Amino acid sequence: MTDVPSQEGRVALVTGANSGLGRHTAMALAARGARVLLACRDPGKAEAAAREIASLTGGAAEPVRLDLADLGSVRAAAAEAMDRAGGTLHILVNNAGIMANPHRVSADGHELQLATNHLGHAALTWLLMPALRASPGARVVTVSSGAHRGPGLDVADLDFERRPYDKWAAYNQSKLANLLFAFELDRRARAAGLDLVSAAAHPGMARTGLFTSSARAQGGRALVALTTIIARVACQPAAKGALPQLHAATMPGVQGGEYFGPGGFAETRGRPVLAECAPAARDEHLAARLWKETARLTGVIPAPA
Protein backbone atom coordinates (compact mmCIF):
# COMPACT_ATOMS: atom_id res chain seq x y z
CA MET A 1 0.00 0.00 0.00
CA THR A 2 2.05 2.92 -1.30
CA ASP A 3 -0.23 5.64 0.07
CA VAL A 4 0.23 4.69 3.75
CA PRO A 5 1.31 7.92 5.49
CA SER A 6 4.69 8.07 7.21
CA GLN A 7 4.73 6.08 10.44
CA GLU A 8 8.07 7.40 11.65
CA GLY A 9 8.31 7.43 15.44
CA ARG A 10 5.27 5.21 15.88
CA VAL A 11 5.07 1.77 17.47
CA ALA A 12 2.62 -0.83 16.17
CA LEU A 13 1.65 -4.30 17.32
CA VAL A 14 0.07 -6.73 14.85
CA THR A 15 -1.26 -10.11 15.95
CA GLY A 16 -0.75 -13.04 13.61
CA ALA A 17 1.96 -11.08 11.82
CA ASN A 18 4.01 -13.98 10.47
CA SER A 19 1.68 -14.77 7.57
CA GLY A 20 -1.29 -13.65 5.49
CA LEU A 21 -2.99 -10.36 6.25
CA GLY A 22 -0.90 -9.78 9.35
CA ARG A 23 2.38 -10.20 7.51
CA HIS A 24 1.37 -7.72 4.80
CA THR A 25 0.09 -5.26 7.39
CA ALA A 26 3.32 -5.45 9.38
CA MET A 27 5.38 -5.16 6.19
CA ALA A 28 3.57 -2.00 5.09
CA LEU A 29 3.86 -0.37 8.51
CA ALA A 30 7.57 -1.16 8.78
CA ALA A 31 8.17 0.10 5.24
CA ARG A 32 6.70 3.46 6.25
CA GLY A 33 8.89 3.78 9.32
CA ALA A 34 6.96 2.18 12.18
CA ARG A 35 8.61 -0.07 14.70
CA VAL A 36 6.46 -3.19 14.50
CA LEU A 37 5.96 -5.83 17.17
CA LEU A 38 5.01 -9.14 15.58
CA ALA A 39 2.75 -10.93 18.05
CA CYS A 40 2.71 -14.58 16.98
CA ARG A 41 2.14 -18.00 18.49
CA ASP A 42 5.12 -19.69 16.82
CA PRO A 43 8.44 -18.07 17.88
CA GLY A 44 10.35 -19.58 14.96
CA LYS A 45 7.92 -18.23 12.37
CA ALA A 46 7.88 -14.85 14.11
CA GLU A 47 11.68 -14.65 14.03
CA ALA A 48 11.69 -15.56 10.33
CA ALA A 49 9.04 -12.92 9.58
CA ALA A 50 11.01 -10.29 11.51
CA ARG A 51 14.13 -11.04 9.49
CA GLU A 52 12.19 -10.94 6.23
CA ILE A 53 10.47 -7.66 7.03
CA ALA A 54 13.74 -6.04 8.10
CA SER A 55 15.46 -7.30 4.95
CA LEU A 56 12.76 -6.18 2.54
CA THR A 57 11.85 -2.84 4.12
CA GLY A 58 14.86 -1.79 6.16
CA GLY A 59 12.38 -1.25 8.98
CA ALA A 60 12.31 -2.48 12.55
CA ALA A 61 10.36 -5.65 13.35
CA GLU A 62 10.53 -7.59 16.61
CA PRO A 63 8.79 -10.82 17.60
CA VAL A 64 6.60 -11.12 20.70
CA ARG A 65 5.29 -14.55 21.63
CA LEU A 66 1.49 -14.58 21.86
CA ASP A 67 -0.97 -17.45 22.03
CA LEU A 68 -4.38 -15.81 21.99
CA ALA A 69 -6.02 -19.02 23.17
CA ASP A 70 -4.02 -18.94 26.42
CA LEU A 71 -4.82 -16.00 28.69
CA GLY A 72 -1.58 -16.51 30.58
CA SER A 73 0.27 -16.02 27.29
CA VAL A 74 -1.84 -12.94 26.54
CA ARG A 75 -0.86 -11.38 29.86
CA ALA A 76 2.82 -12.19 29.31
CA ALA A 77 2.74 -10.82 25.76
CA ALA A 78 1.08 -7.59 26.88
CA ALA A 79 3.74 -7.10 29.56
CA GLU A 80 6.54 -7.81 27.08
CA ALA A 81 5.04 -5.45 24.50
CA MET A 82 4.67 -2.68 27.08
CA ASP A 83 8.30 -3.13 28.07
CA ARG A 84 9.61 -3.24 24.49
CA ALA A 85 7.53 -0.23 23.44
CA GLY A 86 8.59 1.85 26.42
CA GLY A 87 5.01 2.27 27.58
CA THR A 88 3.67 3.77 24.35
CA LEU A 89 1.74 2.06 21.58
CA HIS A 90 0.28 3.95 18.62
CA ILE A 91 -1.34 1.16 16.60
CA LEU A 92 -2.82 -2.18 17.67
CA VAL A 93 -4.11 -4.44 14.89
CA ASN A 94 -6.15 -7.35 16.25
CA ASN A 95 -5.68 -9.45 13.13
CA ALA A 96 -5.04 -13.10 14.03
CA GLY A 97 -7.79 -15.67 13.79
CA ILE A 98 -8.92 -19.22 13.09
CA MET A 99 -11.95 -20.37 11.12
CA ALA A 100 -14.50 -23.20 11.30
CA ASN A 101 -12.43 -25.60 13.38
CA PRO A 102 -13.86 -28.81 14.84
CA HIS A 103 -14.84 -28.41 18.48
CA ARG A 104 -11.86 -27.75 20.71
CA VAL A 105 -11.32 -25.75 23.88
CA SER A 106 -8.60 -23.29 24.80
CA ALA A 107 -6.07 -23.57 27.61
CA ASP A 108 -8.65 -21.79 29.78
CA GLY A 109 -11.56 -24.04 28.79
CA HIS A 110 -13.30 -21.77 26.27
CA GLU A 111 -14.50 -22.68 22.77
CA LEU A 112 -11.36 -22.24 20.67
CA GLN A 113 -12.66 -19.88 17.98
CA LEU A 114 -14.21 -17.57 20.56
CA ALA A 115 -11.01 -17.71 22.64
CA THR A 116 -8.68 -16.99 19.73
CA ASN A 117 -10.70 -14.53 17.69
CA HIS A 118 -12.41 -12.56 20.45
CA LEU A 119 -11.47 -13.25 24.06
CA GLY A 120 -7.70 -13.13 23.52
CA HIS A 121 -7.88 -9.93 21.50
CA ALA A 122 -10.21 -8.22 23.97
CA ALA A 123 -7.94 -9.12 26.88
CA LEU A 124 -4.85 -7.97 24.96
CA THR A 125 -6.47 -4.64 24.10
CA TRP A 126 -7.49 -3.98 27.70
CA LEU A 127 -4.05 -4.93 29.02
CA LEU A 128 -2.35 -2.63 26.51
CA MET A 129 -4.65 0.30 27.23
CA PRO A 130 -2.09 2.17 29.39
CA ALA A 131 0.29 2.26 26.40
CA LEU A 132 -2.51 3.26 24.02
CA ARG A 133 -3.66 6.03 26.39
CA ALA A 134 -0.10 7.35 26.47
CA SER A 135 -0.04 7.75 22.68
CA PRO A 136 -2.24 10.62 21.38
CA GLY A 137 -4.22 9.55 18.34
CA ALA A 138 -3.68 5.85 19.00
CA ARG A 139 -5.71 3.40 16.92
CA VAL A 140 -7.10 -0.03 17.64
CA VAL A 141 -8.18 -1.94 14.54
CA THR A 142 -10.12 -5.17 15.02
CA VAL A 143 -10.42 -7.47 12.02
CA SER A 144 -13.81 -9.05 11.46
CA SER A 145 -15.40 -10.78 8.46
CA GLY A 146 -18.48 -10.73 6.29
CA ALA A 147 -19.26 -13.95 8.14
CA HIS A 148 -20.41 -11.88 11.12
CA ARG A 149 -23.79 -11.98 9.37
CA GLY A 150 -24.76 -15.32 10.83
CA PRO A 151 -27.17 -16.80 13.35
CA GLY A 152 -26.15 -14.26 15.98
CA LEU A 153 -24.46 -14.39 19.34
CA ASP A 154 -25.73 -15.98 22.56
CA VAL A 155 -24.03 -14.10 25.39
CA ALA A 156 -25.36 -16.64 27.89
CA ASP A 157 -23.78 -19.56 26.01
CA LEU A 158 -20.68 -18.28 24.22
CA ASP A 159 -18.87 -21.58 24.79
CA PHE A 160 -21.65 -23.78 23.31
CA GLU A 161 -22.20 -25.55 26.60
CA ARG A 162 -26.00 -25.67 26.25
CA ARG A 163 -26.44 -25.90 22.48
CA PRO A 164 -25.07 -28.25 19.82
CA TYR A 165 -21.70 -27.15 18.52
CA ASP A 166 -21.56 -25.93 14.94
CA LYS A 167 -18.16 -24.83 13.68
CA TRP A 168 -19.58 -22.19 11.34
CA ALA A 169 -21.97 -20.78 13.94
CA ALA A 170 -19.00 -20.53 16.32
CA TYR A 171 -16.97 -18.70 13.68
CA ASN A 172 -19.89 -16.38 12.87
CA GLN A 173 -20.37 -15.43 16.52
CA SER A 174 -16.64 -14.80 17.02
CA LYS A 175 -16.61 -12.40 14.07
CA LEU A 176 -19.76 -10.64 15.29
CA ALA A 177 -18.09 -10.39 18.70
CA ASN A 178 -15.13 -8.65 17.01
CA LEU A 179 -17.41 -5.91 15.68
CA LEU A 180 -19.41 -5.56 18.88
CA PHE A 181 -16.15 -5.19 20.80
CA ALA A 182 -14.65 -2.64 18.38
CA PHE A 183 -17.75 -0.45 18.43
CA GLU A 184 -18.20 -0.71 22.21
CA LEU A 185 -14.55 0.22 22.71
CA ASP A 186 -15.15 3.30 20.58
CA ARG A 187 -18.23 4.30 22.60
CA ARG A 188 -16.41 3.88 25.91
CA ALA A 189 -13.29 5.67 24.70
CA ARG A 190 -15.43 8.63 23.62
CA ALA A 191 -17.27 8.66 26.95
CA ALA A 192 -13.92 8.66 28.79
CA GLY A 193 -12.60 11.51 26.64
CA LEU A 194 -9.72 9.42 25.26
CA ASP A 195 -7.81 10.45 22.16
CA LEU A 196 -8.17 6.95 20.71
CA VAL A 197 -9.84 5.60 17.58
CA SER A 198 -11.34 2.11 17.62
CA ALA A 199 -12.28 0.97 14.12
CA ALA A 200 -12.84 -2.34 12.36
CA ALA A 201 -12.10 -3.89 8.99
CA HIS A 202 -12.62 -7.01 6.95
CA PRO A 203 -10.56 -8.36 4.02
CA GLY A 204 -13.33 -9.59 1.76
CA MET A 205 -12.23 -12.88 0.24
CA ALA A 206 -8.46 -12.95 0.57
CA ARG A 207 -6.03 -15.71 -0.29
CA THR A 208 -4.51 -16.49 3.11
CA GLY A 209 -3.73 -19.63 5.06
CA LEU A 210 -7.04 -19.36 6.90
CA PHE A 211 -8.92 -21.51 4.38
CA THR A 212 -6.30 -24.24 4.15
CA SER A 213 -5.76 -24.26 7.94
CA SER A 214 -9.49 -24.77 8.39
CA ALA A 215 -9.52 -27.57 5.81
CA ARG A 216 -6.49 -29.19 7.43
CA ALA A 217 -8.16 -29.08 10.85
CA GLN A 218 -11.14 -30.92 9.40
CA GLY A 219 -8.83 -33.58 7.95
CA GLY A 220 -8.19 -34.96 4.50
CA ARG A 221 -5.69 -34.07 1.79
CA ALA A 222 -8.44 -33.89 -0.81
CA LEU A 223 -10.25 -31.14 1.10
CA VAL A 224 -7.03 -29.16 1.50
CA ALA A 225 -6.28 -29.48 -2.22
CA LEU A 226 -9.82 -28.44 -3.21
CA THR A 227 -9.75 -25.48 -0.81
CA THR A 228 -6.40 -24.33 -2.22
CA ILE A 229 -7.77 -24.37 -5.78
CA ILE A 230 -10.93 -22.48 -4.82
CA ALA A 231 -8.88 -19.87 -2.95
CA ARG A 232 -6.66 -19.30 -5.99
CA VAL A 233 -9.66 -18.77 -8.25
CA ALA A 234 -12.09 -16.88 -6.02
CA CYS A 235 -9.93 -14.84 -3.67
CA GLN A 236 -7.84 -11.73 -4.06
CA PRO A 237 -4.19 -11.75 -2.94
CA ALA A 238 -3.54 -11.34 0.77
CA ALA A 239 -1.71 -8.06 0.13
CA LYS A 240 -4.94 -6.57 -1.21
CA GLY A 241 -7.01 -8.16 1.55
CA ALA A 242 -4.85 -6.28 4.07
CA LEU A 243 -5.71 -2.87 2.58
CA PRO A 244 -8.89 -2.22 4.64
CA GLN A 245 -7.12 -2.80 7.96
CA LEU A 246 -4.14 -0.70 6.84
CA HIS A 247 -6.55 2.05 5.85
CA ALA A 248 -8.23 1.92 9.26
CA ALA A 249 -4.87 1.90 11.04
CA THR A 250 -3.14 4.74 9.20
CA MET A 251 -5.20 6.97 6.96
CA PRO A 252 -6.14 10.51 8.02
CA GLY A 253 -9.78 11.14 8.82
CA VAL A 254 -10.66 7.67 10.06
CA GLN A 255 -13.30 7.96 12.78
CA GLY A 256 -13.98 5.69 15.71
CA GLY A 257 -16.74 3.19 15.03
CA GLU A 258 -16.07 3.03 11.29
CA TYR A 259 -15.84 -0.30 9.50
CA PHE A 260 -13.87 -0.77 6.28
CA GLY A 261 -13.89 -3.46 3.62
CA PRO A 262 -13.23 -3.93 -0.09
CA GLY A 263 -15.34 -1.74 -2.37
CA GLY A 264 -15.73 -4.24 -5.21
CA PHE A 265 -18.36 -6.88 -5.95
CA ALA A 266 -20.23 -7.90 -2.77
CA GLU A 267 -17.36 -6.49 -0.69
CA THR A 268 -15.18 -9.44 -1.74
CA ARG A 269 -12.35 -7.50 -3.38
CA GLY A 270 -11.19 -4.02 -4.28
CA ARG A 271 -9.96 -0.83 -2.63
CA PRO A 272 -11.03 0.02 0.93
CA VAL A 273 -14.36 1.76 1.47
CA LEU A 274 -16.77 2.12 4.37
CA ALA A 275 -18.46 -1.26 4.71
CA GLU A 276 -21.92 -2.33 5.75
CA CYS A 277 -22.49 -4.47 8.81
CA ALA A 278 -25.41 -6.42 10.21
CA PRO A 279 -27.74 -4.50 12.56
CA ALA A 280 -26.70 -6.82 15.40
CA ALA A 281 -23.16 -5.42 15.22
CA ARG A 282 -24.52 -1.98 16.21
CA ASP A 283 -26.71 -3.29 19.03
CA GLU A 284 -25.46 -1.30 22.03
CA HIS A 285 -27.31 -3.42 24.59
CA LEU A 286 -25.82 -6.63 23.16
CA ALA A 287 -22.37 -5.02 23.05
CA ALA A 288 -22.57 -3.96 26.70
CA ARG A 289 -23.58 -7.47 27.75
CA LEU A 290 -20.73 -8.99 25.72
CA TRP A 291 -18.25 -6.49 27.20
CA LYS A 292 -19.24 -7.53 30.73
CA GLU A 293 -19.24 -11.25 29.96
CA THR A 294 -15.87 -10.98 28.21
CA ALA A 295 -14.42 -9.41 31.34
CA ARG A 296 -15.82 -12.27 33.43
CA LEU A 297 -14.48 -14.98 31.10
CA THR A 298 -11.02 -13.45 30.77
CA GLY A 299 -10.58 -12.13 34.28
CA VAL A 300 -9.19 -8.90 32.84
CA ILE A 301 -10.48 -5.52 34.04
CA PRO A 302 -11.97 -3.68 31.03
CA ALA A 303 -10.41 -0.41 30.00
CA PRO A 304 -11.91 2.07 29.64
CA ALA A 305 -14.55 0.95 32.14
C-alpha positions as CSV (number, residue, x, y, z in Angstrom):
1,M,0.0,0.0,0.0
2,T,2.1,2.9,-1.3
3,D,-0.2,5.6,0.1
4,V,0.2,4.7,3.8
5,P,1.3,7.9,5.5
6,S,4.7,8.1,7.2
7,Q,4.7,6.1,10.4
8,E,8.1,7.4,11.7
9,G,8.3,7.4,15.4
10,R,5.3,5.2,15.9
11,V,5.1,1.8,17.5
12,A,2.6,-0.8,16.2
13,L,1.7,-4.3,17.3
14,V,0.1,-6.7,14.9
15,T,-1.3,-10.1,16.0
16,G,-0.8,-13.0,13.6
17,A,2.0,-11.1,11.8
18,N,4.0,-14.0,10.5
19,S,1.7,-14.8,7.6
20,G,-1.3,-13.6,5.5
21,L,-3.0,-10.4,6.2
22,G,-0.9,-9.8,9.4
23,R,2.4,-10.2,7.5
24,H,1.4,-7.7,4.8
25,T,0.1,-5.3,7.4
26,A,3.3,-5.4,9.4
27,M,5.4,-5.2,6.2
28,A,3.6,-2.0,5.1
29,L,3.9,-0.4,8.5
30,A,7.6,-1.2,8.8
31,A,8.2,0.1,5.2
32,R,6.7,3.5,6.2
33,G,8.9,3.8,9.3
34,A,7.0,2.2,12.2
35,R,8.6,-0.1,14.7
36,V,6.5,-3.2,14.5
37,L,6.0,-5.8,17.2
38,L,5.0,-9.1,15.6
39,A,2.7,-10.9,18.0
40,C,2.7,-14.6,17.0
41,R,2.1,-18.0,18.5
42,D,5.1,-19.7,16.8
43,P,8.4,-18.1,17.9
44,G,10.3,-19.6,15.0
45,K,7.9,-18.2,12.4
46,A,7.9,-14.9,14.1
47,E,11.7,-14.7,14.0
48,A,11.7,-15.6,10.3
49,A,9.0,-12.9,9.6
50,A,11.0,-10.3,11.5
51,R,14.1,-11.0,9.5
52,E,12.2,-10.9,6.2
53,I,10.5,-7.7,7.0
54,A,13.7,-6.0,8.1
55,S,15.5,-7.3,4.9
56,L,12.8,-6.2,2.5
57,T,11.8,-2.8,4.1
58,G,14.9,-1.8,6.2
59,G,12.4,-1.2,9.0
60,A,12.3,-2.5,12.5
61,A,10.4,-5.6,13.4
62,E,10.5,-7.6,16.6
63,P,8.8,-10.8,17.6
64,V,6.6,-11.1,20.7
65,R,5.3,-14.6,21.6
66,L,1.5,-14.6,21.9
67,D,-1.0,-17.4,22.0
68,L,-4.4,-15.8,22.0
69,A,-6.0,-19.0,23.2
70,D,-4.0,-18.9,26.4
71,L,-4.8,-16.0,28.7
72,G,-1.6,-16.5,30.6
73,S,0.3,-16.0,27.3
74,V,-1.8,-12.9,26.5
75,R,-0.9,-11.4,29.9
76,A,2.8,-12.2,29.3
77,A,2.7,-10.8,25.8
78,A,1.1,-7.6,26.9
79,A,3.7,-7.1,29.6
80,E,6.5,-7.8,27.1
81,A,5.0,-5.5,24.5
82,M,4.7,-2.7,27.1
83,D,8.3,-3.1,28.1
84,R,9.6,-3.2,24.5
85,A,7.5,-0.2,23.4
86,G,8.6,1.8,26.4
87,G,5.0,2.3,27.6
88,T,3.7,3.8,24.4
89,L,1.7,2.1,21.6
90,H,0.3,4.0,18.6
91,I,-1.3,1.2,16.6
92,L,-2.8,-2.2,17.7
93,V,-4.1,-4.4,14.9
94,N,-6.2,-7.4,16.2
95,N,-5.7,-9.5,13.1
96,A,-5.0,-13.1,14.0
97,G,-7.8,-15.7,13.8
98,I,-8.9,-19.2,13.1
99,M,-12.0,-20.4,11.1
100,A,-14.5,-23.2,11.3
101,N,-12.4,-25.6,13.4
102,P,-13.9,-28.8,14.8
103,H,-14.8,-28.4,18.5
104,R,-11.9,-27.7,20.7
105,V,-11.3,-25.8,23.9
106,S,-8.6,-23.3,24.8
107,A,-6.1,-23.6,27.6
108,D,-8.6,-21.8,29.8
109,G,-11.6,-24.0,28.8
110,H,-13.3,-21.8,26.3
111,E,-14.5,-22.7,22.8
112,L,-11.4,-22.2,20.7
113,Q,-12.7,-19.9,18.0
114,L,-14.2,-17.6,20.6
115,A,-11.0,-17.7,22.6
116,T,-8.7,-17.0,19.7
117,N,-10.7,-14.5,17.7
118,H,-12.4,-12.6,20.4
119,L,-11.5,-13.2,24.1
120,G,-7.7,-13.1,23.5
121,H,-7.9,-9.9,21.5
122,A,-10.2,-8.2,24.0
123,A,-7.9,-9.1,26.9
124,L,-4.8,-8.0,25.0
125,T,-6.5,-4.6,24.1
126,W,-7.5,-4.0,27.7
127,L,-4.1,-4.9,29.0
128,L,-2.4,-2.6,26.5
129,M,-4.7,0.3,27.2
130,P,-2.1,2.2,29.4
131,A,0.3,2.3,26.4
132,L,-2.5,3.3,24.0
133,R,-3.7,6.0,26.4
134,A,-0.1,7.3,26.5
135,S,0.0,7.8,22.7
136,P,-2.2,10.6,21.4
137,G,-4.2,9.6,18.3
138,A,-3.7,5.9,19.0
139,R,-5.7,3.4,16.9
140,V,-7.1,0.0,17.6
141,V,-8.2,-1.9,14.5
142,T,-10.1,-5.2,15.0
143,V,-10.4,-7.5,12.0
144,S,-13.8,-9.1,11.5
145,S,-15.4,-10.8,8.5
146,G,-18.5,-10.7,6.3
147,A,-19.3,-13.9,8.1
148,H,-20.4,-11.9,11.1
149,R,-23.8,-12.0,9.4
150,G,-24.8,-15.3,10.8
151,P,-27.2,-16.8,13.3
152,G,-26.2,-14.3,16.0
153,L,-24.5,-14.4,19.3
154,D,-25.7,-16.0,22.6
155,V,-24.0,-14.1,25.4
156,A,-25.4,-16.6,27.9
157,D,-23.8,-19.6,26.0
158,L,-20.7,-18.3,24.2
159,D,-18.9,-21.6,24.8
160,F,-21.6,-23.8,23.3
161,E,-22.2,-25.6,26.6
162,R,-26.0,-25.7,26.2
163,R,-26.4,-25.9,22.5
164,P,-25.1,-28.3,19.8
165,Y,-21.7,-27.2,18.5
166,D,-21.6,-25.9,14.9
167,K,-18.2,-24.8,13.7
168,W,-19.6,-22.2,11.3
169,A,-22.0,-20.8,13.9
170,A,-19.0,-20.5,16.3
171,Y,-17.0,-18.7,13.7
172,N,-19.9,-16.4,12.9
173,Q,-20.4,-15.4,16.5
174,S,-16.6,-14.8,17.0
175,K,-16.6,-12.4,14.1
176,L,-19.8,-10.6,15.3
177,A,-18.1,-10.4,18.7
178,N,-15.1,-8.7,17.0
179,L,-17.4,-5.9,15.7
180,L,-19.4,-5.6,18.9
181,F,-16.2,-5.2,20.8
182,A,-14.7,-2.6,18.4
183,F,-17.8,-0.4,18.4
184,E,-18.2,-0.7,22.2
185,L,-14.6,0.2,22.7
186,D,-15.2,3.3,20.6
187,R,-18.2,4.3,22.6
188,R,-16.4,3.9,25.9
189,A,-13.3,5.7,24.7
190,R,-15.4,8.6,23.6
191,A,-17.3,8.7,27.0
192,A,-13.9,8.7,28.8
193,G,-12.6,11.5,26.6
194,L,-9.7,9.4,25.3
195,D,-7.8,10.4,22.2
196,L,-8.2,7.0,20.7
197,V,-9.8,5.6,17.6
198,S,-11.3,2.1,17.6
199,A,-12.3,1.0,14.1
200,A,-12.8,-2.3,12.4
201,A,-12.1,-3.9,9.0
202,H,-12.6,-7.0,7.0
203,P,-10.6,-8.4,4.0
204,G,-13.3,-9.6,1.8
205,M,-12.2,-12.9,0.2
206,A,-8.5,-12.9,0.6
207,R,-6.0,-15.7,-0.3
208,T,-4.5,-16.5,3.1
209,G,-3.7,-19.6,5.1
210,L,-7.0,-19.4,6.9
211,F,-8.9,-21.5,4.4
212,T,-6.3,-24.2,4.2
213,S,-5.8,-24.3,7.9
214,S,-9.5,-24.8,8.4
215,A,-9.5,-27.6,5.8
216,R,-6.5,-29.2,7.4
217,A,-8.2,-29.1,10.8
218,Q,-11.1,-30.9,9.4
219,G,-8.8,-33.6,7.9
220,G,-8.2,-35.0,4.5
221,R,-5.7,-34.1,1.8
222,A,-8.4,-33.9,-0.8
223,L,-10.3,-31.1,1.1
224,V,-7.0,-29.2,1.5
225,A,-6.3,-29.5,-2.2
226,L,-9.8,-28.4,-3.2
227,T,-9.8,-25.5,-0.8
228,T,-6.4,-24.3,-2.2
229,I,-7.8,-24.4,-5.8
230,I,-10.9,-22.5,-4.8
231,A,-8.9,-19.9,-2.9
232,R,-6.7,-19.3,-6.0
233,V,-9.7,-18.8,-8.3
234,A,-12.1,-16.9,-6.0
235,C,-9.9,-14.8,-3.7
236,Q,-7.8,-11.7,-4.1
237,P,-4.2,-11.8,-2.9
238,A,-3.5,-11.3,0.8
239,A,-1.7,-8.1,0.1
240,K,-4.9,-6.6,-1.2
241,G,-7.0,-8.2,1.6
242,A,-4.8,-6.3,4.1
243,L,-5.7,-2.9,2.6
244,P,-8.9,-2.2,4.6
245,Q,-7.1,-2.8,8.0
246,L,-4.1,-0.7,6.8
247,H,-6.5,2.1,5.9
248,A,-8.2,1.9,9.3
249,A,-4.9,1.9,11.0
250,T,-3.1,4.7,9.2
251,M,-5.2,7.0,7.0
252,P,-6.1,10.5,8.0
253,G,-9.8,11.1,8.8
254,V,-10.7,7.7,10.1
255,Q,-13.3,8.0,12.8
256,G,-14.0,5.7,15.7
257,G,-16.7,3.2,15.0
258,E,-16.1,3.0,11.3
259,Y,-15.8,-0.3,9.5
260,F,-13.9,-0.8,6.3
261,G,-13.9,-3.5,3.6
262,P,-13.2,-3.9,-0.1
263,G,-15.3,-1.7,-2.4
264,G,-15.7,-4.2,-5.2
265,F,-18.4,-6.9,-6.0
266,A,-20.2,-7.9,-2.8
267,E,-17.4,-6.5,-0.7
268,T,-15.2,-9.4,-1.7
269,R,-12.3,-7.5,-3.4
270,G,-11.2,-4.0,-4.3
271,R,-10.0,-0.8,-2.6
272,P,-11.0,0.0,0.9
273,V,-14.4,1.8,1.5
274,L,-16.8,2.1,4.4
275,A,-18.5,-1.3,4.7
276,E,-21.9,-2.3,5.7
277,C,-22.5,-4.5,8.8
278,A,-25.4,-6.4,10.2
279,P,-27.7,-4.5,12.6
280,A,-26.7,-6.8,15.4
281,A,-23.2,-5.4,15.2
282,R,-24.5,-2.0,16.2
283,D,-26.7,-3.3,19.0
284,E,-25.5,-1.3,22.0
285,H,-27.3,-3.4,24.6
286,L,-25.8,-6.6,23.2
287,A,-22.4,-5.0,23.1
288,A,-22.6,-4.0,26.7
289,R,-23.6,-7.5,27.7
290,L,-20.7,-9.0,25.7
291,W,-18.3,-6.5,27.2
292,K,-19.2,-7.5,30.7
293,E,-19.2,-11.3,30.0
294,T,-15.9,-11.0,28.2
295,A,-14.4,-9.4,31.3
296,R,-15.8,-12.3,33.4
297,L,-14.5,-15.0,31.1
298,T,-11.0,-13.4,30.8
299,G,-10.6,-12.1,34.3
300,V,-9.2,-8.9,32.8
301,I,-10.5,-5.5,34.0
302,P,-12.0,-3.7,31.0
303,A,-10.4,-0.4,30.0
304,P,-11.9,2.1,29.6
305,A,-14.5,0.9,32.1
